[in-house]
Amino acid sequence: MSTLIASDKMVVILGLGKTGLSVARFLTKQNRTFVVVDTRDNPPGLAELKTINANVTILAGPISEHVETIMCGAEEIIISPGISRDIPVIKAAIKMGISVVGDVELFLREVKAPVVGITGSNGKTTVTTLVGLAAEKAGLHVKVAGNIGIPALDVLHDSVELYVLELSSFQLESIPRAKLSVACNLNVSADHMDRYSSLAVYCMAKQRIFWGAERVVYNLDDKLTQPPAISGVHRFGFGLGVSSEQGDSKYLYDGESAALKNDNDTLLLANELKMFGRHNIANALAVMGICDAARIDRAAVLNVLRTFKGLPHRCEWAGEKKTITFINDSKATNVGATIAAIEGLYADFSAITLIAGGDGKDADFSALGNVIEGRIRVLVLVGVDAGKIAAQVNKKVTTFYAESLPEAVQMAYQKSEPNSAVLLSPACASFDMFSGFEARGECFIASVEALVA
């Protein structure tokens, strides 16, 4: 039991793991006193924490009155993004006027170089990666971090010329005012409804990325991404349709010429992209807008877009057998991502067989049901929420249930017609059956390889 009392003003790190460890490293370098609180009895990273600061106090397990007293007497609480700000002790601390921020806020207080921030329900990892590659190709000393898997504090260095951060809604909640050089919201569709009370609340969290930004990039086809109009803030809009917005720099897809354009100038043809689907055309347009906003050399941007083949588990080619193409989109963990994949791939194949299902995170599958009815010939469902998806699909859609993903792959292949695609795009999280979307995708790939062999 710690001997700390409320009068000991210090920082509390709430939640260990990768983010908490990065905060511990940062605070230790600054010679600041801190304690670590984690509700797990044996949180990941304990051994590494001791190598960072051998004298740190660790308060593990359910939050007791003693721990609440410490937290409500803290100078500041650094909360991990996976922990809701609505838990009682955090609500009490905020009510008392205690600053509750995330690791990205600590980063933004210290950073000296320009920062590009990218959020969105879908596509943000792909777009963040591409912007980072373009900046690197242009000769900049760039660091890519954030929700992409590298804590922002771990890449903070005076030699860096540009930072590109992928930012989740969870991270944005704990940034009072980001003041980014370039802020982009790619799209908004219902996600994490097990954490947010409504789509409106989730959307408001995403909108925080624009607070104080110098230049803003948004999706002209998605009104939920539209930033407030502020004098002096240059706006960059991208989209797949014709836009009536005035005063913006526009990056649009011309369906007739299959060209990606900035205003009237053709920058790239769609067939030059190595990525699958119309949603990746939208991602490429977003990259163009972001990079122009960040003043990254356009030739470098176009070079990267022409050669990038996509990230694993994001509409990734997984194999082919007898003119049937298998596509791994395991990263589609929400309804919006699966709809984007279906709409993006629909024109490229005679038909699509969809494998979907998993842990739906309390999502509303009605919009997905409508798209399935119009675009999918055969539906194969797996996982704990398979029935919830099926309930939203018209009986005219041929639907099957599988006990496992390998069984689903076999079933999908047997039921598919020539020149079609078998698309794994679950619209659900994977934790009911797998350790994560990566493990689910690898299982799909292995199942396809076994089938093709």
GULUMSE-31185 format. One line per 5 residues: their letters; for each residue x negated, y negated, z negated of C-alpha. Coordinates in Angstrom, 2 decimals, padded with zeros to 5 digits. Layout:
REM residues N
a> X/Y/Z ~ ... $
This chain:
REM residues 453
mstli> 000.00/000.00/000.00 ~ -001.33/-003.42/000.94 ~ -001.99/-006.04/-001.73 ~ -001.04/-008.81/000.71 ~ 001.53/-011.33/-000.50 $
asdkm> 003.64/-013.85/001.35 ~ 001.34/-016.75/000.51 ~ -001.45/-015.18/002.57 ~ -000.94/-017.05/005.84 ~ -001.96/-014.84/008.70 $
vvilg> -000.91/-013.47/012.06 ~ 001.19/-010.30/012.23 ~ 000.79/-008.02/015.26 ~ 004.10/-006.17/015.61 ~ 003.57/-003.01/017.64 $
lgktg> 000.23/-001.38/018.40 ~ -000.38/000.48/021.67 ~ -002.22/-001.09/024.59 ~ -000.79/-004.59/024.10 ~ -001.33/-004.65/020.34 $
lsvar> -004.93/-003.55/020.74 ~ -005.59/-006.37/023.22 ~ -004.20/-008.87/020.71 ~ -006.37/-007.37/017.96 ~ -009.48/-007.77/020.13 $
fltkq> -008.56/-011.37/020.91 ~ -007.84/-012.36/017.29 ~ -010.98/-010.63/016.04 ~ -013.11/-012.64/018.49 ~ -011.45/-015.78/017.14 $
nrtfv> -012.16/-014.72/013.53 ~ -008.47/-014.94/012.68 ~ -006.91/-012.90/009.88 ~ -004.19/-010.48/010.96 ~ -002.31/-007.38/009.95 $
vvdtr> -000.74/-004.75/012.19 ~ 002.84/-003.58/011.66 ~ 004.24/-000.59/013.54 ~ 007.41/001.33/012.76 ~ 005.81/004.61/013.84 $
dnppg> 004.05/006.64/011.15 ~ 001.11/007.38/013.43 ~ 001.09/004.74/016.20 ~ -001.14/005.22/019.26 ~ -004.44/003.38/019.13 $
laelk> -005.18/003.61/015.39 ~ -008.68/004.99/015.87 ~ -009.53/002.33/018.46 ~ -008.12/-000.39/016.20 ~ -010.61/000.58/013.50 $
tinan> -013.49/000.15/015.96 ~ -012.19/-003.33/016.79 ~ -011.76/-004.41/013.17 ~ -012.68/-001.93/010.45 ~ -011.09/-004.06/007.71 $
vtila> -007.68/-004.63/009.28 ~ -004.60/-003.79/007.23 ~ -002.19/-001.41/008.98 ~ 001.40/-001.15/007.79 ~ 002.88/001.89/009.54 $
gpise> 006.31/003.46/009.21 ~ 009.82/002.04/008.69 ~ 009.82/-001.66/007.79 ~ 010.20/-002.00/004.01 ~ 011.11/-005.04/001.93 $
hveti> 007.41/-005.52/001.23 ~ 006.60/-005.62/004.96 ~ 009.54/-007.95/005.64 ~ 008.15/-010.32/003.00 ~ 004.75/-010.31/004.71 $
mcgae> 006.26/-010.89/008.14 ~ 008.53/-013.72/006.98 ~ 005.52/-015.41/005.40 ~ 003.32/-015.13/008.47 ~ 001.80/-018.01/010.38 $
eiiis> 002.84/-016.32/013.63 ~ 004.15/-012.95/014.80 ~ 002.80/-011.47/018.04 ~ 005.50/-009.08/019.22 ~ 004.91/-006.26/021.71 $
pgisr> 007.21/-006.43/024.77 ~ 008.75/-003.06/024.01 ~ 010.21/-004.36/020.73 ~ 013.49/-006.28/020.86 ~ 013.60/-009.78/019.42 $
dipvi> 017.05/-008.89/018.08 ~ 015.82/-006.62/015.29 ~ 016.78/-008.07/011.86 ~ 013.29/-008.94/010.61 ~ 012.46/-010.88/013.79 $
kaaik> 015.79/-012.72/013.74 ~ 015.11/-013.65/010.11 ~ 011.58/-014.87/010.92 ~ 012.83/-017.00/013.83 ~ 015.53/-018.48/011.61 $
mgisv> 012.80/-019.47/009.13 ~ 010.92/-021.30/011.89 ~ 008.13/-018.76/012.32 ~ 006.66/-018.61/015.83 ~ 007.35/-015.24/017.48 $
vgdve> 005.47/-014.91/020.77 ~ 003.92/-012.24/022.98 ~ 000.39/-011.55/024.12 ~ 000.97/-013.45/027.39 ~ 001.69/-016.63/025.44 $
lflre> -001.68/-016.29/023.66 ~ -003.29/-015.87/027.09 ~ -001.54/-018.94/028.53 ~ -002.70/-021.10/025.61 ~ -006.34/-020.30/026.42 $
vkapv> -006.46/-019.94/030.21 ~ -008.16/-022.62/032.30 ~ -007.76/-021.26/035.85 ~ -004.51/-021.34/037.88 ~ -002.01/-018.58/037.05 $
vgitg> 000.48/-016.96/039.44 ~ 003.37/-015.23/037.68 ~ 005.62/-012.70/039.44 ~ 008.80/-011.14/038.09 ~ 011.82/-009.35/039.56 $
sngkt> 013.88/-006.26/038.92 ~ 012.16/-004.46/041.79 ~ 009.00/-004.80/043.87 ~ 006.96/-006.87/041.43 ~ 004.08/-004.39/041.13 $
tvttl> 003.75/-004.12/044.91 ~ 003.87/-007.90/045.38 ~ 001.49/-008.57/042.47 ~ -001.00/-006.06/043.87 ~ -000.82/-007.57/047.36 $
vglaa> -001.33/-011.14/046.11 ~ -004.34/-009.97/044.11 ~ -005.81/-008.16/047.12 ~ -005.25/-011.22/049.34 ~ -007.00/-013.50/046.85 $
ekagl> -009.89/-011.06/046.63 ~ -010.09/-010.85/050.43 ~ -010.20/-014.65/050.51 ~ -013.30/-014.57/048.32 ~ -011.76/-015.67/045.04 $
hvkva> -012.75/-014.22/041.68 ~ -009.27/-012.97/040.80 ~ -007.87/-010.88/037.95 ~ -004.55/-009.02/038.14 ~ -002.87/-008.18/034.84 $
gnigi> 000.31/-008.14/032.78 ~ 003.12/-005.61/033.16 ~ 001.06/-003.91/035.87 ~ -000.74/-002.08/033.06 ~ -003.67/-004.35/032.12 $
paldv> -003.09/-006.69/029.14 ~ -003.61/-010.32/030.14 ~ -005.87/-011.03/027.15 ~ -008.28/-008.31/028.29 ~ -009.09/-010.16/031.54 $
lhdsv> -009.44/-013.67/030.07 ~ -012.82/-015.06/031.13 ~ -014.21/-018.46/032.09 ~ -015.57/-017.16/035.43 ~ -012.13/-016.20/036.79 $
elyvl> -010.80/-018.53/039.52 ~ -007.23/-017.20/039.74 ~ -004.99/-014.94/037.66 ~ -002.06/-012.98/039.07 ~ 000.32/-011.71/036.40 $
elssf> 003.19/-009.27/036.77 ~ 005.72/-010.34/034.15 ~ 008.65/-008.29/032.86 ~ 011.77/-009.76/031.30 ~ 010.54/-008.41/027.96 $
qlesi> 007.31/-010.41/028.28 ~ 009.10/-013.56/029.47 ~ 011.37/-013.53/026.40 ~ 008.35/-014.28/024.22 ~ 006.81/-017.11/026.27 $
prakl> 008.22/-020.48/025.13 ~ 007.21/-022.34/028.32 ~ 004.92/-020.64/030.82 ~ 003.85/-023.72/032.88 ~ 002.55/-021.47/035.67 $
svacn> 000.80/-022.77/038.76 ~ 003.08/-020.56/040.88 ~ 006.16/-018.75/039.58 ~ 008.11/-016.18/041.60 ~ 011.35/-014.29/040.92 $
lnvsa> 011.74/-011.61/043.60 ~ 015.23/-010.32/042.85 ~ 017.65/-009.64/040.00 ~ 019.79/-006.53/039.62 ~ 021.12/-004.82/036.51 $
dhmdr> 018.30/-003.15/034.56 ~ 017.55/-002.47/030.91 ~ 021.23/-002.76/030.04 ~ 020.41/-000.67/026.98 ~ 018.52/-003.74/025.68 $
yssla> 020.51/-006.66/027.13 ~ 024.13/-007.36/026.28 ~ 024.95/-008.44/029.84 ~ 023.50/-009.08/033.28 ~ 023.70/-012.82/032.52 $
vycma> 021.43/-012.46/029.48 ~ 018.95/-010.38/031.49 ~ 019.04/-012.94/034.31 ~ 018.31/-015.77/031.84 ~ 015.22/-013.91/030.65 $
kqrif> 013.98/-013.66/034.25 ~ 014.67/-017.36/034.87 ~ 012.22/-018.31/032.09 ~ 009.36/-017.74/034.54 ~ 010.24/-021.05/036.23 $
wgaer> 010.02/-023.18/033.07 ~ 007.35/-025.80/033.66 ~ 006.07/-024.25/036.90 ~ 004.26/-026.42/039.45 ~ 005.48/-024.43/042.49 $
vvynl> 008.33/-021.90/042.65 ~ 009.05/-018.97/044.96 ~ 012.45/-017.29/045.11 ~ 014.71/-015.01/047.14 ~ 017.04/-016.90/049.47 $
ddklt> 019.25/-013.79/049.68 ~ 019.68/-013.55/045.89 ~ 021.31/-016.50/044.11 ~ 020.30/-015.10/040.71 ~ 016.65/-015.88/041.54 $
qppai> 017.28/-019.51/042.46 ~ 015.28/-021.89/040.26 ~ 016.61/-025.25/039.08 ~ 015.89/-028.15/041.44 ~ 013.26/-030.33/039.76 $
sgvhr> 011.70/-033.41/041.31 ~ 008.10/-032.85/042.36 ~ 008.30/-029.03/042.21 ~ 007.62/-027.56/045.66 ~ 010.00/-024.70/046.53 $
fgfgl> 009.18/-021.67/048.69 ~ 012.08/-019.43/049.76 ~ 011.94/-016.01/051.41 ~ 014.64/-013.75/052.79 ~ 015.88/-011.31/055.39 $
gvsse> 018.79/-013.50/056.54 ~ 019.30/-016.98/057.93 ~ 018.94/-019.63/055.24 ~ 020.82/-022.91/054.92 ~ 018.66/-024.19/052.06 $
qgdsk> 017.16/-027.62/052.75 ~ 013.74/-028.95/051.85 ~ 012.09/-025.60/051.15 ~ 009.22/-023.87/052.91 ~ 010.96/-020.79/054.31 $
ylydg> 009.63/-017.31/055.02 ~ 012.26/-015.39/056.99 ~ 012.69/-012.20/058.99 ~ 013.93/-012.60/062.56 ~ 015.83/-009.42/063.40 $
esaal> 015.88/-010.08/067.14 ~ 012.12/-010.38/067.51 ~ 011.34/-008.22/064.44 ~ 009.01/-011.02/063.32 ~ 008.12/-012.40/059.90 $
kndnd> 008.10/-016.18/060.21 ~ 007.20/-019.28/058.24 ~ 009.77/-021.78/059.42 ~ 009.46/-021.35/063.23 ~ 005.95/-019.88/063.30 $
tllla> 005.57/-016.11/063.73 ~ 003.01/-014.80/061.24 ~ 003.42/-011.05/061.58 ~ 005.50/-008.44/063.41 ~ 007.35/-005.86/061.32 $
nelkm> 005.70/-002.97/063.14 ~ 002.30/-004.23/061.95 ~ 003.24/-003.35/058.37 ~ 002.22/000.07/057.06 ~ 004.92/000.03/054.35 $
fgrhn> 008.33/001.74/054.72 ~ 011.66/-000.11/054.74 ~ 013.31/-003.52/054.97 ~ 012.79/-004.15/051.26 ~ 009.06/-004.06/051.93 $
ianal> 009.56/-006.63/054.70 ~ 011.10/-008.82/051.98 ~ 008.12/-008.07/049.75 ~ 005.74/-009.10/052.55 ~ 007.64/-012.37/053.04 $
avmgi> 007.41/-013.02/049.29 ~ 003.66/-012.41/049.39 ~ 003.30/-014.94/052.21 ~ 005.23/-017.55/050.24 ~ 003.36/-016.92/047.00 $
cdaar> -000.04/-017.01/048.69 ~ 000.74/-020.23/050.54 ~ 001.95/-021.73/047.25 ~ -001.29/-020.58/045.59 ~ -003.33/-021.92/048.54 $
idraa> -004.84/-018.54/049.38 ~ -006.33/-018.33/052.88 ~ -003.58/-017.16/055.23 ~ -005.90/-015.06/057.42 ~ -006.85/-013.01/054.36 $
vlnvl> -003.17/-012.57/053.46 ~ -002.23/-011.28/056.90 ~ -005.22/-008.94/056.96 ~ -004.12/-007.34/053.68 ~ -000.49/-007.04/054.81 $
rtfkg> -001.56/-005.26/057.99 ~ -003.61/-002.64/056.13 ~ -001.77/-002.03/052.83 ~ 000.01/001.36/052.83 ~ 002.01/000.90/049.64 $
lphrc> 001.66/002.02/046.03 ~ 002.24/005.57/044.79 ~ 005.85/006.49/043.97 ~ 007.27/003.47/045.83 ~ 008.81/004.69/049.12 $
ewage> 005.68/006.78/049.59 ~ 005.45/009.32/052.43 ~ 005.28/012.74/050.75 ~ 005.41/015.17/053.66 ~ 007.33/016.40/056.67 $
kktit> 008.82/019.73/057.74 ~ 010.76/020.42/060.94 ~ 011.38/016.69/061.61 ~ 012.61/016.09/058.04 ~ 010.58/013.40/056.26 $
finds> 010.22/013.44/052.47 ~ 009.88/010.06/050.72 ~ 008.86/009.61/047.08 ~ 010.47/006.56/045.49 ~ 010.28/007.80/041.89 $
katnv> 009.56/004.25/040.68 ~ 013.20/003.38/041.49 ~ 014.31/003.50/037.87 ~ 017.35/001.24/038.30 ~ 020.34/000.89/040.61 $
gatia> 018.99/-002.14/042.49 ~ 015.78/-000.34/043.43 ~ 017.64/002.65/044.85 ~ 020.04/000.46/046.81 ~ 017.06/-001.44/048.25 $
aiegl> 015.38/001.82/049.28 ~ 018.52/003.20/050.95 ~ 019.26/-000.05/052.80 ~ 015.61/-000.42/053.77 ~ 015.27/003.09/055.23 $
yadfs> 018.75/003.65/056.64 ~ 018.02/002.42/060.18 ~ 014.88/004.54/060.53 ~ 016.46/008.01/060.27 ~ 019.46/009.91/061.65 $
aitli> 020.63/010.47/058.08 ~ 019.40/010.32/054.48 ~ 019.71/013.01/051.82 ~ 019.38/011.32/048.43 ~ 018.01/012.93/045.27 $
aggdg> 019.05/010.83/042.28 ~ 019.72/011.03/038.56 ~ 017.99/010.95/035.19 ~ 018.44/008.63/032.21 ~ 020.65/005.79/033.45 $
kdadf> 019.89/003.36/030.59 ~ 023.63/002.53/030.31 ~ 023.69/001.25/033.91 ~ 026.84/000.64/035.94 ~ 026.58/002.94/038.99 $
salgn> 029.59/001.53/040.88 ~ 027.51/-000.56/043.32 ~ 025.29/002.45/044.02 ~ 028.40/004.56/044.62 ~ 029.56/002.13/047.30 $
viegr> 026.19/002.25/049.08 ~ 026.05/006.05/048.88 ~ 029.49/006.31/050.48 ~ 028.40/004.15/053.40 ~ 024.85/005.39/053.90 $
irvlv> 024.29/008.90/052.45 ~ 025.37/012.19/054.05 ~ 024.18/014.53/051.28 ~ 023.65/013.75/047.60 ~ 021.67/015.98/045.21 $
lvgvd> 021.93/015.03/041.54 ~ 019.72/015.96/038.60 ~ 019.32/014.86/035.00 ~ 021.41/013.85/032.04 ~ 023.41/011.13/033.84 $
agkia> 024.08/013.02/037.08 ~ 027.77/013.13/036.26 ~ 027.96/009.35/035.80 ~ 026.63/008.82/039.33 ~ 028.94/011.47/040.77 $
aqvnk> 031.94/009.78/039.14 ~ 031.28/006.67/041.27 ~ 030.97/008.53/044.59 ~ 033.82/009.37/046.93 ~ 034.54/013.09/047.25 $
kvttf> 033.84/012.82/051.00 ~ 030.11/012.66/050.21 ~ 028.73/016.20/050.04 ~ 027.34/016.45/046.50 ~ 025.24/019.15/044.86 $
yaesl> 023.74/019.54/041.38 ~ 020.29/020.92/040.62 ~ 018.83/022.05/037.30 ~ 015.32/020.85/038.17 ~ 013.55/018.61/040.63 $
peavq> 011.89/021.51/042.52 ~ 015.34/023.05/042.94 ~ 016.67/019.68/044.15 ~ 013.93/019.48/046.80 ~ 014.74/022.96/048.11 $
mayqk> 018.45/022.19/048.14 ~ 017.97/018.81/049.87 ~ 015.84/020.39/052.60 ~ 018.35/023.16/053.26 ~ 021.25/020.68/053.56 $
sepns> 019.46/018.04/055.70 ~ 019.84/017.63/059.46 ~ 016.97/017.17/061.97 ~ 015.23/013.75/062.14 ~ 016.56/012.82/058.69 $
avlls> 014.88/011.86/055.43 ~ 014.97/013.38/051.96 ~ 014.64/010.42/049.63 ~ 013.84/010.75/045.93 ~ 015.13/007.45/044.58 $
pacas> 016.66/008.25/041.20 ~ 018.23/004.92/040.06 ~ 017.40/006.17/036.58 ~ 014.53/006.43/034.13 ~ 012.78/009.79/033.96 $
fdmfs> 012.45/010.38/030.23 ~ 015.19/012.99/030.02 ~ 013.01/015.37/032.07 ~ 009.52/013.83/032.46 ~ 006.94/011.76/030.60 $
gfear> 007.41/008.92/033.10 ~ 008.22/008.07/036.71 ~ 004.66/009.02/037.73 ~ 005.09/012.59/036.44 ~ 008.46/012.79/038.21 $
gecfi> 006.91/011.61/041.47 ~ 004.01/014.06/041.19 ~ 006.50/016.89/040.63 ~ 008.37/015.82/043.76 ~ 005.17/015.71/045.82 $
asvea> 004.08/019.13/044.53 ~ 007.52/020.55/045.36 ~ 007.35/019.13/048.89 ~ 003.82/020.48/049.40 ~ 004.98/023.94/048.30 $
lva> 007.89/023.73/050.72 ~ 005.78/022.55/053.65 ~ 002.97/025.10/053.07 $
